[in-house]
Amino acid sequence: MNVWTNPDGAEGTTADKAVQAWYDQGKYFDPKTGKATDEKFNKEALEYVNVINKSTTKVGFAVRGPTVVGYYCPPASTDPKELMEDVPPKREPPVPPKLPEDLDI
């Protein structure tokens, strides 16, 4: 589970901005070792890994005020060997899914 709080406050808080913030934390993850670049960045590295994990099949978001919670299913493994397999070595930004035509938000 990832949690992000918009530093600009509740106005303009979206799941897209949270995903971008988590993606930007990729600098804290080393795909060659499957670990955080520094132990003090374990949380940030895991939030990044949840965003780009190949094994993730579903994700749900909750937005309340300035806070976004992202729940990734299944969550990324914390085992470095599995992470080296599940995390693409090349960073590519996530592409938001298209809303089905018959669904209106």
Secondary structure, DSSP 8 states (H G I E B T S, - for coil): -EEEE-TT-STT--HHHHHHHHHHGGGGEETTTTEESSGGGHHHHHHHHHHH-TT--EEEEEEETTEEEEEEES-----HHHHHHHS-SS----------TT---
